[in-house]
Structure formats: C-alpha cells, structure tokens
Amino acid sequence: STTAMSRRDLRETIEGSLRLTDYLLRKGKVQVEKKLPAGSVYATYDPQQIQQVLINLIQNAVQAMPDGGTLRVSMAVEDSKAAVALQDTGTGIDPQVLPRIFEPFFTTKPEGQGTGMGLAVSYGILSRHGGSIEVASEVGRGSTFTLRIPTDSSDAAGIKESAA
C-alpha cells in the first residue's frame, strides 16, 4: 500500500485508535489510562498506517491480558520525536523470544490465532516514517511498546525562536 503522508495531530490519531478499539477494550475488561499532552503534537505521517499500528498493538495488549487489566497510553516529545508508549499489565513476553517478535511470521499466539505479520508490518511502517518501534517486557508484569515518530521540526524551531 502506498504511504499517503500528511501533517496531522498525533494526539488525534491516538484518540481515534482508542475509539475504534473501545468495544474490544471494554469486552476484555481493560481499563485505559491516558497521559497525552494538552496540546496538539504535529508530525507528517500516514494516519491510516499509524492507526493500523496502534490498533494492532491495542489488540495484542488485550490478548496479553486474558483476565483484564490496564493499558496505559502515553505520549511525550523528546529530541524532535514523539514517543507514544502503550504499556499493558499482561502476561509479558518470554525474554528468549523477545528479540524475534518483529520478524515476519513469528508469533507467540496459539495456532491459527496470529499470522505473525502484525509486528513485522508495524516495524516496516515505522521504518518508512523514519521512526522506530521498541519493546520492553517482563514476564508476569506486562509489556511496553514504544513508537517513535519524527515530529515536524518547523514547530520545534518556532518554539525555540519565540522562547529566545
């Protein structure tokens, strides 16, 4: 699929992804805790692709919390990149498989439940955006997936000038 880049508010894309997965989250007894900046965070990206990544990560988080739990969704801007973190209180990922989770066709899900494409596709999407996706996980404690997306440098420049 072609990447249709446009200047958008990342906060709006995150909110939209949570709206689209609202039923799934409620059904899974997952509480969402949001820590998003008060103002808009602009970046140039393909909103459909980034939303696809976020929805995939939310679905994975729900599956990692079979008895319900908490999903913390936060965003911070650091070094002209927006860091969007999704932290679950789920089963966590075995340290032995952790380095492999972004490989195509690799899945930890039961037979027939995962194609193993989700995270590999997500990795590819973020690479095309000049960003990255990272994971930190602890078995029995949960996982945190962090997306880093370059923010619009014009905004950062504007802030610096007005502060001078």
HELIX and SHEET records of a PDB file:
HELIX    1   1 LEU A   10  LEU A   20  1                                  11    
HELIX    2   2 ASP A   22  LYS A   27  1                                   6    
HELIX    3   3 PRO A   47  ALA A   64  1                                  18    
HELIX    4   4 LEU A   98  ARG A  100  5                                   3    
HELIX    5   5 GLY A  118  ARG A  128  1                                  11    
HELIX    6   6 SER A  153  ALA A  163  1                                  11    
SHEET    1   A 2 SER A   6  ASP A   9  0                                        
SHEET    2   A 2 TYR A  42  TYR A  45 -1                                        
SHEET    1   B 5 VAL A  30  LYS A  35  0                                        
SHEET    2   B 5 GLY A  69  GLU A  78  1                                        
SHEET    3   B 5 LYS A  81  ASP A  88 -1                                        
SHEET    4   B 5 GLY A 142  PRO A 150 -1                                        
SHEET    5   B 5 SER A 132  GLU A 138 -1                                        
END                                                                             
